[in-house]
Amino acid sequence: MLKKTISAAAILLATTSLGQARELTGYTYSAVSTTAAVKGMTRISERIAEETGGDLTIKVHLGKTLQIASSDITQAVGDGIVDFAADYFFSGNVPIARVLNLPMLIENDEEWNKAYAAMEPILQESFAQQGVKLLGGYRYPQQIIFATFEINSLADLSGHKIRVTSPEQGKFIEEFDGAAITLSGSEVPTSLERGVIEGVLTASAGGAKKWHEFLPYNYRFPVNYGNSMIIANSDIFADLEEDQQKALAAIVMEEGKKITAEFLEDEEKQKASQQEAGMTIVAAKDSDAAMAREKLAPFWAEWAEQNGPDYVEALKLVREAIGK
């Protein structure tokens, strides 16, 4: 009788423990498991499982393995289709965040950190309106110019077709008499081969890592930053135990910084590898930076005014934070 009672208690305890365990569905826009971004998401998954004793786990799905378009990740998290995600293409759902990506506004790490701190309360509220909890994020290296033609200054962009990933990047290209073209990443290699485009704005550790064989020239002029947000469904996050919330938030913050550092390290590695493979790499001219800043500064204000008072206020906060 005692043996039966012990067995029943053990089963009840096991059932209770299993009932407490929770697995979140995670997703990332990146389809390549070896990138710093995916490695970081994997570490987040491993660490939260370890720190909660397996009570909270995250199964991370790579980009394109679920029926979610890259531009719809934030919405998918808000709708509860996935619980947790890294989203590089969030600006369609949270467009005010694009103030951080305006060309020539934020030009170095110190400015980025100050600008992001100024914007964070606005970002938290904007994501919350989508049913999403913003936990943290990471930043790619600065977006620079890669081309099929020789380029030694911004003046050399004139008359050339350059692939961009946002209207703001497009404005930069147009200021130097180039033609801005928006294409998906999968279209870039063929478009370069056919002359549909003659260059791209990306990083050595970003698109150039895949497309360098089509891009023999690199002008290392920093146009703007690109960044990813790490987010969770608001209701799902609120439903977690308080210690689980704190652990997940802390891990995301730590890993976001680590992913950023790994991207910067990989940038130098890829730059050296691309140069060794024959890419002509030219350092940016100081005079180009001053000229580009002067050209683009009026656009910042125009962009904000066109989008409304909230954008004007956000831009003001960022400019005050970085002294511009």
DOTIDREN-480875 format. One record per residue: z, y, x of N, C-alpha, C in turn; residue number from 1. Coordinates in steps of 0.001 Angstrom, whole numbers. Atoms other than C-alpha are relative to their C-alpha. Last residue first. Example, Ala and Ser with C-alpha at 12.3 -4.5 7.8 and 13.67 -1.06 7.14 Angstrom:
2
REC,n.z,n.y,n.x,ca.z,ca.y,ca.x,c.z,c.y,c.x,i
REC,-60,-1190,-820,7140,-1060,13670,730,1090,-770,2
REC,0,-1190,890,7800,-4500,12300,0,1200,900,1
This chain:
324
REC,n.z,n.y,n.x,ca.z,ca.y,ca.x,c.z,c.y,c.x,i
REC,1409,-394,128,-33257,67859,23403,-212,755,-1300,324
REC,249,-1328,-576,-29674,67430,24596,-1448,422,-18,323
REC,659,148,-1300,-29391,63661,24081,-377,1347,628,322
REC,-659,1002,-834,-26806,63715,21298,-603,-75,1398,321
REC,-1249,-569,-474,-28090,66972,19794,694,-965,977,320
REC,325,-1055,-962,-31586,65558,19600,1257,659,564,319
REC,483,616,-1240,-30316,62376,17967,-285,1066,1058,318
REC,-1113,694,-644,-28242,64190,15359,-416,-589,1342,317
REC,-909,-1017,-530,-31102,66562,14551,1159,-642,751,316
REC,619,-527,-1218,-33521,63665,14179,903,1038,660,315
REC,-75,1054,-1012,-31178,61996,11698,-579,483,1325,314
REC,-1387,82,-464,-30732,65239,9736,141,-1046,1112,313
REC,-254,-1246,-738,-34485,65809,9480,1402,-38,588,312
REC,655,174,-1295,-34927,62171,8483,221,1239,880,311
REC,-791,991,-744,-32395,62509,5678,-567,-204,1398,310
REC,-1215,-574,-584,-34076,65744,4555,833,-986,816,309
REC,-1080,-456,866,-37508,64162,3987,1258,435,732,308
REC,-718,1136,579,-40297,62087,5521,1218,395,-825,307
REC,880,713,926,-42772,64905,6172,736,-1125,-729,306
REC,175,-836,1190,-40001,67023,7688,-876,-691,-1044,305
REC,-1234,-1,778,-39050,64251,10126,-159,770,-1308,304
REC,-219,1358,504,-42601,63683,11338,1231,-38,-895,303
REC,972,197,1088,-43258,67404,11704,232,-1354,-675,302
REC,-457,-792,1150,-40063,67826,13752,-925,-187,-1199,301
REC,-1280,535,455,-40935,64992,16123,460,714,-1268,300
REC,225,1131,889,-44584,66108,16271,1310,-573,-517,299
REC,236,-500,1364,-43644,69490,17738,-186,-1126,-1017,298
REC,-1205,-588,605,-42065,67679,20735,-256,579,-1393,297
REC,-560,823,1076,-45153,65524,21381,1211,630,-692,296
REC,965,295,1061,-47325,67913,23409,657,-667,-1211,295
REC,360,-1268,645,-44466,69354,25464,-949,-228,-1173,294
REC,-1183,-457,737,-43103,65917,26240,-308,1281,-771,293
REC,-96,822,1208,-46567,64694,27201,1187,437,-864,292
REC,1084,-369,903,-47059,67597,29650,110,-765,-1326,291
REC,-288,-1344,510,-43668,67097,31298,-1044,429,-1022,290
REC,-1178,79,865,-44247,63351,31616,308,1359,-621,289
REC,399,589,1280,-47781,63786,32941,1176,-42,-969,288
REC,660,-1059,772,-46559,66162,35648,-466,-509,-1355,287
REC,-1020,-857,612,-44125,63528,36876,-636,1077,-877,286
REC,-133,-1318,-613,-47052,61170,37434,1078,806,-715,285
REC,243,-1166,854,-46546,57575,36319,199,1296,778,284
REC,-1222,-662,475,-46790,54843,38952,-365,1236,-809,283
REC,-113,-1400,-431,-50079,52950,39171,1263,607,-601,282
REC,-1141,-654,633,-50413,49162,38999,199,1383,610,281
REC,-206,-1288,-666,-53737,47464,39691,1086,762,-755,280
REC,-56,-1174,853,-53417,43864,38464,235,1253,853,279
REC,1144,-888,-125,-54504,41290,41038,4,1228,-884,278
REC,1188,651,568,-52306,38224,40474,-1219,917,-8,277
REC,408,1040,-944,-49682,39673,42836,-1272,-702,-473,276
REC,596,-705,-1141,-49512,42767,40639,-522,-1003,1021,275
REC,1287,-528,439,-48966,40604,37571,-713,741,1127,274
REC,922,1127,162,-46210,38618,39290,-1392,480,-387,273
REC,332,503,-1330,-44446,41770,40497,-1024,-1124,-64,272
REC,765,-1049,-676,-44588,43328,37016,-446,-478,1371,271
REC,1372,87,503,-43446,40057,35474,-902,1045,653,270
REC,579,1276,-436,-40330,39918,37650,-1461,-103,-421,269
REC,287,-130,-1433,-39532,43590,37132,-659,-1265,548,268
REC,1021,-1031,-165,-39840,43265,33363,-399,135,1468,267
REC,1304,662,111,-37896,39977,33432,-1143,996,169,266
REC,172,829,-1196,-34834,41813,34706,-1373,-669,-7,265
REC,233,-936,-1106,-35198,44460,32011,-218,-750,1314,264
REC,1346,-551,140,-35597,41751,29357,-325,945,1159,263
REC,940,1052,-401,-32526,39943,30661,-1442,472,-129,262
REC,-31,107,-1462,-30463,43145,30476,-1003,-1043,501,261
REC,599,-1217,-550,-31504,43737,26863,-80,-76,1511,260
REC,1448,127,233,-30702,40111,25978,-727,1212,577,259
REC,516,954,-972,-27266,40486,27596,-1506,-183,-146,258
REC,27,-659,-1312,-26468,43631,25662,-605,-917,1055,257
REC,1025,-1044,63,-27425,41926,22404,-143,716,1328,256
REC,1299,622,-292,-25406,38874,23454,-1136,1010,-106,255
REC,61,436,-1395,-22195,40873,23675,-1378,-552,353,254
REC,-30,-1185,-852,-22706,42714,20379,-143,-373,1474,253
REC,1288,-692,128,-23765,39523,18595,-45,1226,909,252
REC,998,777,-736,-20724,37652,19922,-1361,684,-34,251
REC,-256,-172,-1433,-18336,40372,18757,-1041,-733,839,250
REC,351,-1374,-374,-19859,40498,15254,174,220,1498,249
REC,1452,-127,33,-19770,36701,14936,-430,1399,439,248
REC,586,780,-1096,-16146,36479,16075,-1507,182,51,247
REC,-290,-676,-1269,-14976,39293,13820,-654,-718,1177,246
REC,731,-1276,-31,-16708,37846,10769,185,693,1349,245
REC,1394,354,-238,-15371,34363,11559,-871,1249,64,244
REC,112,311,-1425,-11825,35733,11890,-1423,-405,369,243
REC,-78,-1226,-796,-12185,37402,8504,-142,-275,1489,242
REC,-1393,-292,-343,-13389,34203,6837,36,1215,932,241
REC,-563,734,-1135,-16985,34489,5710,1480,329,154,240
REC,-630,1229,476,-17828,35709,2205,598,-839,1129,239
REC,-1264,-362,656,-18543,39263,3360,778,-1237,-428,238
REC,-919,-464,-1042,-21184,37918,5770,1368,319,-611,237
REC,-363,1157,-825,-22896,35920,3021,1029,408,1046,236
REC,-899,839,788,-22819,38877,655,479,-1206,800,235
REC,-1286,-664,230,-24274,41278,3243,993,-889,-737,234
REC,-84,-316,1428,-27034,38935,4438,1394,549,-289,233
REC,-444,1098,861,-26966,39099,8217,-38,460,-1453,232
REC,-511,-319,1337,-28684,41230,10854,450,-1260,-744,231
REC,-560,1297,375,-29652,41394,14503,821,224,-1267,230
REC,-1303,-4,644,-31925,44397,15015,422,-1436,-300,229
REC,-204,970,1073,-34790,44533,17484,1407,135,-544,228
REC,-1267,725,70,-35925,47413,19658,43,-947,-1190,227
REC,11,858,1178,-39017,49201,20927,1298,-793,-16,226
REC,-719,1262,0,-38813,52143,23288,-277,-765,-1292,225
REC,-1151,85,893,-41316,54924,23823,684,-1340,168,224
REC,335,-720,1238,-44251,56143,25910,1188,18,-954,223
REC,-828,448,1117,-43113,55189,29412,-225,843,-1252,222
REC,-515,-1179,681,-46040,55731,31831,804,-440,-1219,221
REC,-1387,218,410,-46525,52784,34108,630,1274,-561,220
REC,-551,-1320,-313,-50306,52895,34210,1412,27,-568,219
REC,-1279,-344,621,-51398,49255,34330,451,1376,501,218
REC,-599,-1274,-408,-54928,48089,35034,1276,290,-804,217
REC,-101,-155,-1460,-56484,44594,35065,693,1277,468,216
REC,-427,-1378,-221,-55732,43846,31386,203,250,1501,215
REC,1015,-880,588,-57484,40714,30070,232,1467,374,214
REC,1306,365,-566,-55564,38324,32346,-1133,869,-548,213
REC,271,-673,-1282,-52364,40196,31505,-1373,-329,576,212
REC,1361,-539,-1,-52437,39168,27824,-444,557,1351,211
REC,987,912,586,-49422,36853,27468,-1433,444,246,210
REC,-346,1333,-493,-46877,38548,29735,-1018,-1023,-482,209
REC,744,209,-1245,-48624,41815,28988,297,-1359,617,208
REC,1350,484,229,-47357,41546,25406,-779,-302,1269,207
REC,349,126,1406,-43730,41836,26417,-1390,-583,-147,206
REC,-720,1160,512,-42258,41374,29910,-248,-223,-1488,205
REC,380,1120,-868,-44857,43720,31400,639,-1291,-492,204
REC,-794,97,-1225,-44257,45971,28410,-504,-1165,838,203
REC,-916,1130,25,-46580,47100,25621,821,47,1278,202
REC,-1324,-487,-385,-49060,49818,24688,961,-1180,-150,201
REC,-1133,212,903,-52485,48226,24682,1215,753,539,200
REC,-1326,-86,-590,-55932,48783,26162,1063,-209,-1047,199
REC,146,-65,-1462,-59658,48694,25633,1347,125,706,198
REC,-995,-876,-614,-59826,47652,21988,-175,-69,1511,197
REC,-500,-668,1203,-62746,46235,20020,1115,960,389,196
REC,53,-1451,-138,-64236,45519,23443,410,757,-1248,195
REC,1170,-537,698,-65040,41915,22592,-127,1516,117,194
REC,1217,647,-492,-62673,40377,25152,-1255,636,-591,193
REC,209,-489,-1362,-59915,42869,24316,-1299,-570,575,192
REC,418,-1400,122,-60277,42153,20605,-227,625,1367,191
REC,1407,-20,419,-60148,38403,21264,-532,1428,-69,190
REC,872,563,-1042,-56906,38751,23241,-1488,63,-350,189
REC,189,-799,-1214,-55287,41231,20770,-936,-644,1023,188
REC,1365,-515,-88,-55822,39508,17419,-307,666,1335,187
REC,929,1126,-126,-52709,37302,17620,-1452,452,145,186
REC,3,537,-1358,-50576,40360,18319,-1008,-1112,196,185
REC,-1079,954,-219,-51572,41970,15045,-101,-543,1423,184
REC,391,1402,121,-53844,44989,15271,1235,-872,128,183
REC,-1111,909,303,-53427,48748,14853,-541,-1404,-226,182
REC,391,1105,871,-56026,50946,16579,1201,-930,-182,181
REC,-1082,959,234,-55402,54385,18108,-439,-1059,-1005,180
REC,59,506,1373,-58465,56241,19440,1068,-1080,-157,179
REC,353,1405,138,-57844,58321,22568,-55,-377,-1464,178
REC,1402,209,388,-58013,62089,22808,-442,-1456,55,177
REC,759,30,-1254,-54700,62502,24661,-1440,-463,-244,176
REC,-269,-1253,-709,-52785,63600,21569,-769,83,1313,175
REC,908,-1028,522,-54482,60713,19742,201,1347,679,174
REC,1353,269,-504,-52722,58169,21935,-967,1095,-433,173
REC,6,-217,-1447,-49317,59713,21222,-1412,-176,561,172
REC,9,-1447,-215,-50005,59930,17499,-45,327,1479,171
REC,1367,-467,236,-50859,56222,17464,-135,1488,239,170
REC,741,285,-1234,-47492,55412,19008,-1445,500,-120,169
REC,-554,-913,-994,-45921,57174,16029,-650,-224,1361,168
REC,686,-1295,113,-48218,55380,13594,477,1001,1053,167
REC,-602,-891,993,-46808,52082,14917,-818,1280,-91,166
REC,-752,775,987,-47864,49005,16885,684,877,-1042,165
REC,-1357,-502,171,-50633,50499,19000,697,-840,-1071,164
REC,-776,654,1048,-53902,49086,20357,1434,533,2,163
REC,-1259,599,-442,-55866,51570,22430,750,-605,-1184,162
REC,-621,596,1185,-59517,52556,22055,1233,-812,422,161
REC,-255,1437,-21,-60729,54872,24823,799,-460,-1220,160
REC,1182,770,380,-62408,58278,24600,211,-1505,-62,159
REC,1021,-661,826,-59692,60112,26509,-1209,-901,-246,158
REC,31,639,1314,-57046,57765,27885,-1137,526,-868,157
REC,961,1101,-3,-57908,58880,31426,-23,-784,-1309,156
REC,1327,-553,308,-56135,62201,30824,-1045,-1103,-93,155
REC,176,19,1449,-52883,60242,30728,-1360,556,-416,154
REC,-729,-1083,652,-53219,59609,34450,-235,-106,-1499,153
REC,-883,-606,-996,-54450,56984,36908,790,1175,-556,152
REC,-787,-1095,559,-56282,54620,34563,1027,472,1031,151
REC,-860,-617,-1014,-59091,52282,35528,722,1205,-600,150
REC,683,-1019,-805,-60429,50486,32461,987,601,1006,149
REC,1137,676,-607,-59321,47233,30789,-765,946,922,148
REC,1376,-312,394,-55974,48821,30085,-1031,-884,693,147
REC,820,1009,-676,-52184,48491,30056,-1437,168,-487,146
REC,1430,91,298,-50044,51505,29154,-688,-1049,876,145
REC,857,-689,-977,-46251,51443,28887,-1457,-373,-249,144
REC,1397,327,266,-43691,50581,26201,-879,840,921,143
REC,850,-1060,543,-40208,50869,27647,-1447,-470,-139,142
REC,336,-1036,-982,-38309,47628,28187,-932,1031,-634,141
REC,1028,409,-951,-37200,45874,24993,-152,1071,1088,140
REC,1125,-901,-260,-33938,46694,23293,-962,-621,1002,139
REC,369,-70,-1408,-31260,44598,21674,-1287,805,137,138
REC,1415,83,-330,-29418,44393,18400,-228,34,1496,137
REC,298,-436,-1367,-26153,44676,16550,-1486,-78,260,136
REC,-1028,471,-930,-24406,43452,13403,-216,512,1417,135
REC,495,-182,-1363,-26329,45285,10675,1126,-356,964,134
REC,-1031,-468,-926,-25228,43827,7334,-601,81,1391,133
REC,-36,562,-1349,-28075,43550,4823,1126,631,815,132
REC,-794,1214,133,-28335,44035,1079,218,-708,1313,131
REC,926,1135,130,-31210,46469,1578,756,-1314,-218,130
REC,765,-230,1226,-28944,49481,928,-1027,-1103,-256,129
REC,-852,421,1123,-26653,48028,3578,-710,183,-1333,128
REC,128,1454,141,-29509,48359,6089,837,-508,-1180,127
REC,1380,289,420,-29680,52104,5462,-234,-1492,-154,126
REC,152,-312,1421,-25893,52501,5582,-1391,-375,-506,125
REC,-861,906,762,-25549,50722,8926,-189,209,-1502,124
REC,635,1320,13,-28549,52592,10324,822,-986,-819,123
REC,1152,-103,902,-27103,55972,9354,-681,-1352,-130,122
REC,-502,-69,1389,-23750,55078,10957,-1127,79,-1030,121
REC,-548,1256,514,-25612,53859,14092,573,106,-1416,120
REC,723,541,1155,-27811,56915,14625,706,-1162,-682,119
REC,101,-1044,1020,-25546,58905,16949,-612,-530,-1295,118
REC,-1358,-249,499,-24601,55781,18905,-7,1052,-1104,117
REC,-348,1118,888,-28284,54873,19169,1400,198,-593,116
REC,762,-124,1245,-29157,58304,20557,389,-1096,-987,115
REC,-530,-1140,750,-26398,58232,23172,-685,127,-1366,114
REC,-1359,331,410,-27321,54734,24363,613,1126,-838,113
REC,24,1009,1057,-31030,55554,24395,1406,-271,-524,112
REC,386,-648,1251,-30513,58771,26341,-8,-998,-1153,111
REC,-1111,-867,394,-28599,56919,29045,-307,698,-1330,110
REC,-1088,800,574,-31218,54166,29184,1150,864,-499,109
REC,-720,824,-966,-34135,56548,29700,1173,-697,-680,108
REC,761,313,-1213,-36856,58538,27939,736,-839,1029,107
REC,-1033,683,-790,-35844,59002,24312,-677,-590,1234,106
REC,-1297,-540,416,-38029,61586,22531,1122,-578,859,105
REC,-502,-1034,-908,-41264,60946,24442,1336,595,-413,104
REC,470,-106,-1384,-42790,58903,21604,545,1224,711,103
REC,949,-1109,-125,-40613,58475,18505,-421,171,1456,102
REC,1243,444,-648,-39007,55009,18551,-1030,1113,152,101
REC,-311,487,-1344,-35407,55959,17801,-1250,-377,788,100
REC,-321,-1185,-790,-36556,58067,14829,308,-407,1447,99
REC,1094,-315,-919,-38137,54834,13609,246,1281,794,98
REC,-317,497,-1343,-34774,53789,12157,-1073,365,1016,97
REC,-713,-1068,-698,-35514,56019,9152,367,-422,1422,96
REC,866,-885,-784,-38145,53460,8146,730,1104,751,95
REC,-970,-1040,-355,-35659,50760,7097,-717,1037,869,94
REC,-1069,35,997,-37848,48254,5247,1053,1080,241,93
REC,644,-107,1303,-41063,48939,7163,1023,37,-1124,92
REC,192,-1402,369,-38937,49662,10236,-753,189,-1314,91
REC,-866,-454,1092,-37587,46114,10420,-367,1368,-548,90
REC,909,-710,898,-40403,44634,12507,741,551,-1222,89
REC,646,-1066,-764,-38293,43536,15475,-830,901,-916,88
REC,1183,-616,599,-35939,41471,13315,-503,1159,861,87
REC,376,-1063,-930,-33350,38987,14571,-1328,550,-497,86
REC,1319,-130,-636,-31962,36993,11686,-10,1061,1088,85
REC,-256,-657,-1277,-29035,35657,9651,-1331,82,746,84
REC,-1315,-637,-52,-28730,34314,6111,187,939,1187,83
REC,-686,416,-1221,-32298,33378,5221,1293,817,88,82
REC,911,1097,-366,-33831,33511,1758,432,-587,1334,81
REC,-702,1265,-184,-30761,35531,763,-901,-1182,279,80
REC,191,838,1190,-32725,38433,-702,691,-1357,120,79
REC,-621,-653,1145,-31347,40832,1902,-85,-834,-1265,78
REC,-1449,83,-206,-32239,38414,4694,727,616,-1197,77
REC,-372,1408,189,-35777,37968,3351,1502,-199,194,76
REC,-23,268,1438,-36102,41747,3000,435,-1438,-285,75
REC,-1158,-704,554,-35147,42229,6653,126,-266,-1498,74
REC,-1238,683,-390,-37610,39514,7675,1232,686,-585,73
REC,-856,233,1175,-40571,40817,5648,1364,-583,351,72
REC,-362,-1282,602,-42683,42433,8401,980,-139,-1166,71
REC,-831,-757,-936,-42688,39212,10413,493,1303,-614,70
REC,785,-878,-859,-43999,37311,7395,940,816,885,69
REC,-476,-1382,33,-41700,34593,6092,-845,824,955,68
REC,1031,-796,677,-42912,31091,5231,486,1436,-221,67
REC,-313,-186,1411,-40679,29444,7812,-1063,912,-608,66
REC,-379,1334,471,-41758,28023,11188,497,38,-1446,65
REC,1125,740,584,-43748,31196,11884,356,-1419,-431,64
REC,1007,-700,776,-41012,32669,14078,-1144,-913,-403,63
REC,921,-883,-724,-38439,30197,15349,-984,670,-953,62
REC,1396,403,149,-35677,28802,13133,-885,1013,726,61
REC,1000,-1034,-256,-32042,29189,14215,-1410,-584,-93,60
REC,1211,714,-408,-29479,26865,12619,-1124,1017,114,59
REC,1255,-666,364,-26240,28831,12583,-1155,-846,520,58
REC,1148,285,-866,-22820,27206,12569,-1226,746,-518,57
REC,1153,-855,289,-19435,28193,11170,-1084,-304,1016,56
REC,-119,-424,1403,-16567,25682,10892,-1132,937,-413,55
REC,1013,617,854,-17743,24007,14094,85,393,-1458,54
REC,-241,1437,77,-14575,24802,15999,-962,-720,-926,53
REC,-577,321,1315,-14957,28465,15147,274,-1492,-152,52
REC,-1174,-836,248,-15427,29611,18746,651,-287,-1354,51
REC,-1103,335,-897,-17734,26698,19628,1272,771,-364,50
REC,-425,1370,326,-20007,27074,16619,1210,-390,838,49
REC,-760,-97,1250,-20123,30847,17119,475,-1384,-440,48
REC,-1322,-598,-193,-21019,30341,20772,813,70,-1291,47
REC,-883,917,-724,-23872,27895,20230,1420,557,95,46
REC,-221,1188,819,-25583,29978,17550,1001,-942,665,45
REC,-838,-439,1119,-25201,33203,19532,371,-1200,-865,44
REC,-1365,-143,-516,-26538,31410,22611,958,445,-1112,43
REC,-531,1349,-190,-29602,30302,20656,1436,53,503,42
REC,-343,493,1337,-30201,33862,19479,588,-1411,77,41
REC,-1192,-703,453,-30045,35004,23101,450,-463,-1373,40
REC,-1126,565,-756,-32495,32346,24232,1310,648,-444,39
REC,-339,1278,628,-34786,33488,21428,1159,-679,734,38
REC,-445,-211,1371,-34768,37108,22581,447,-1309,-650,37
REC,-1402,-433,-47,-34934,36299,26296,563,148,-1407,36
REC,-212,-1440,-145,-38155,34407,25615,1489,318,30,35
REC,-411,-369,-1358,-38356,30665,26316,218,1500,184,34
REC,-1412,310,-237,-38356,29508,22670,506,464,1360,33
REC,-52,597,-1337,-41613,31262,21829,1460,-193,410,32
REC,365,1414,133,-42224,31924,18116,110,-749,1319,31
REC,650,558,-1185,-40400,35245,18074,-249,-1492,-177,30
REC,1435,-296,26,-39700,36788,14656,-738,-677,1142,29
REC,420,-1020,-949,-36294,35114,14530,-1510,162,-61,28
REC,1445,-151,-211,-34567,33179,11778,-260,1088,1038,27
REC,388,-1110,-861,-31109,31823,11033,-1493,33,221,26
REC,1401,110,-389,-29953,29663,8134,-377,1243,787,25
REC,887,-1087,403,-26173,29605,8047,-1417,-300,468,24
REC,1163,-191,-871,-24149,26405,8229,-881,1095,-578,23
REC,1103,-723,617,-20637,26358,6760,-1130,177,1016,22
REC,1077,-261,-957,-17727,24033,7405,-1179,660,-713,21
REC,-206,-1295,-617,-14843,24397,4960,-1134,370,952,20
REC,222,-1040,996,-15980,21556,2708,118,1397,592,19
REC,1446,-154,172,-16295,19254,5696,-311,1127,-973,18
REC,534,-618,-1212,-12674,19869,6553,-1497,245,-121,17
REC,-410,-1400,3,-11583,19181,2965,-589,735,1188,16
REC,794,-677,1019,-13614,15981,2877,305,1484,-34,15
REC,1366,-119,-511,-12107,14833,6172,-876,757,-980,14
REC,-22,-980,-1085,-8593,15569,4927,-1400,229,545,13
REC,-191,-1319,608,-9221,13731,1635,-40,1093,1051,12
REC,1265,-350,664,-10631,10732,3491,82,1388,-604,11
REC,978,-296,-1051,-7652,10671,5827,-1331,421,-600,10
REC,-334,-1317,-555,-5238,10919,2892,-1010,413,1054,9
REC,371,-993,1014,-6963,8017,1142,270,1402,504,8
REC,1467,-79,48,-6781,5919,4285,-455,1061,-986,7
REC,436,-691,-1213,-3080,6719,4734,-1521,175,-6,6
REC,-380,-1408,149,-2352,5750,1112,-468,823,1185,5
REC,929,-603,957,-4323,2497,1457,287,1495,-154,4
REC,1292,-99,-673,-2381,1575,4602,-1019,688,-900,3
REC,-85,-1131,-919,931,2329,2853,-1336,238,678,2
REC,0,-1212,837,0,0,0,0,1248,862,1
